């Protein structure tokens, strides 16, 4: 159990969503993109990527205090792994 009271452990079991995961948004990757170059913003050479279930909030935080003419947030849904 985590500090927030959400049980930790496997999200799926035999391809089924755990009951505590029902109703949650799907995970997304949020990237900060420099409009001048089209490249992702990098920190120490590594692209800045936030994995979240709340992409609009993450995008707003990344863009806070930045010039919208120079920066954009790109949101890409993360697809689940194919079932075998």
C-alpha positions as CSV (number, residue, x, y, z in Angstrom):
1,X,0.0,0.0,0.0
2,X,1.3,3.4,-0.9
3,X,1.2,6.6,1.2
4,X,-1.9,7.7,-0.8
5,X,-3.8,4.5,0.2
6,X,-3.6,3.0,-3.3
7,X,-2.4,-0.6,-3.3
8,X,0.8,-1.2,-5.0
9,X,1.4,-4.3,-7.2
10,X,0.6,-5.6,-10.6
11,X,-1.8,-3.4,-12.6
12,X,-3.1,-6.4,-14.6
13,X,-3.6,-10.1,-14.0
14,X,-4.3,-12.2,-17.0
15,X,-5.1,-9.0,-19.0
16,X,-7.8,-7.7,-16.6
17,X,-7.7,-4.3,-15.1
18,X,-7.3,-4.3,-11.3
19,X,-10.5,-2.9,-9.6
20,X,-8.6,0.1,-8.1
21,X,-7.5,1.1,-11.7
22,X,-11.0,1.3,-13.2
23,X,-11.9,4.8,-14.3
24,X,-8.3,6.0,-14.4
25,X,-7.1,7.7,-17.5
26,X,-4.5,6.0,-19.7
27,X,-0.9,6.9,-19.3
28,X,0.7,9.4,-21.6
29,X,4.1,10.7,-22.3
30,X,4.4,14.5,-22.2
31,X,7.3,16.2,-23.9
32,X,8.4,19.9,-24.0
33,X,9.2,20.8,-27.6
34,X,11.2,23.8,-28.8
35,X,9.1,25.2,-31.7
36,X,12.3,26.8,-33.3
37,X,14.0,23.4,-33.8
38,X,11.2,20.9,-33.4
39,X,13.4,19.0,-30.9
40,X,12.5,17.9,-27.4
41,X,14.0,20.0,-24.5
42,X,16.9,18.2,-23.0
43,X,18.3,18.1,-19.4
44,X,21.9,17.0,-19.3
45,X,21.5,15.5,-22.8
46,X,18.4,13.5,-21.9
47,X,15.1,14.4,-23.4
48,X,12.6,15.7,-20.8
49,X,9.6,13.3,-20.7
50,X,6.9,13.1,-18.1
51,X,4.9,9.9,-17.8
52,X,1.5,10.7,-16.3
53,X,-2.2,9.9,-16.2
54,X,-3.0,13.6,-16.1
55,X,-1.4,15.0,-19.3
56,X,-3.1,18.3,-19.4
57,X,-1.9,19.2,-15.9
58,X,1.7,18.1,-16.8
59,X,1.6,20.1,-20.0
60,X,0.4,23.2,-18.1
61,X,3.3,22.8,-15.6
62,X,5.9,22.4,-18.3
63,X,4.7,25.5,-20.1
64,X,4.4,27.7,-17.0
65,X,6.6,30.7,-17.3
66,X,7.7,29.9,-20.9
67,X,7.0,31.8,-24.1
68,X,4.3,30.0,-26.0
69,X,5.8,31.3,-29.3
70,X,8.9,29.2,-28.5
71,X,7.5,26.2,-26.7
72,X,4.8,23.6,-27.0
73,X,3.9,20.5,-25.0
74,X,3.4,17.3,-27.0
75,X,1.2,14.6,-25.5
76,X,1.5,11.0,-26.8
77,X,-0.7,8.2,-25.4
78,X,1.2,5.1,-24.2
79,X,-0.2,2.0,-25.8
80,X,-0.6,-1.1,-23.7
81,X,1.7,-4.0,-24.5
82,X,0.0,-6.6,-26.7
83,X,-1.4,-9.6,-25.0
84,X,0.3,-12.9,-25.7
